[in-house]
Amino acid sequence: MEEINFWISMIATIAFAVTGVLAIADRGVDLFGVLVLGVITAIGGGTIRDMILEAPVFWSENQIYVWMALGASVLTFLTESFFTQPQIYRWMLYIDGFGAALFAIQGANKAWAMDFGLPVAPVILGVITAIGGGLIRDILAGRKTLIMSHELYAIPVTLGCCAYVLILNFFPQYALEGSIFCMLGIFGLRAAAIHWDLRVPKMFITKTR
């Protein structure tokens, strides 16, 4: 199970780096900027989580995450025309969604295992793990962030983390089954949002003179 989890994490890291680079492709960023933003997107959320937990940053113990993110960023920079093909880009979004689901539950589980700020902190850190890197990328690139873009991304992650924490609290004997269920739930909602282009309703503000 650990080996499967590792390889899924690798695929998700690559997908995060690729979609992270593609998200800022229209900004005319040079290769160095691509490397920085691609790596930040891939490992930024987990880095913030570990700093908050005062734990060793995950990639410091296994730097393959950094190397894979760098490699994926360079590849995307060199073959942008391939990854921007509608069908390929769509598949990358699905893989990115699955990666967000995996990283969210991993983050929540790590905070819970360390008995950190129960029961709220595992939810917050799960969400940070999944979307933190993308938020930093958007801020650095001067883009509208995921939270402000009305994209159905953070909400499925938050709901999945909440459900997982409830399972850990009330049904700890089903932690493994619960983690799989919540990951699939997050991915299912994200996949539906990609397939049907679902968006979060905007707040309509009436302007007054």
Secondary structure, 3 states (H helix, E strand, C coil): CHHHHHHHHHHHHHHHHHHHHHHCHHHCCCHHHHHHHHHHHHHHHHHHHHHHHCCCCHHHHCCHHHHHHHHHHHHHHHCHHHHCCHHHHHHHHHHHHHHHHHHHHHHHHHHHHCCCCCCHHHHHHHHHHHHHHHHHHHHHHCCCCHHHCCECCHHHHHHHHHHHHHHHHHCHHHHHHHHHHHHHHHHHHHHHHHHHCCECCCCCCCCCC
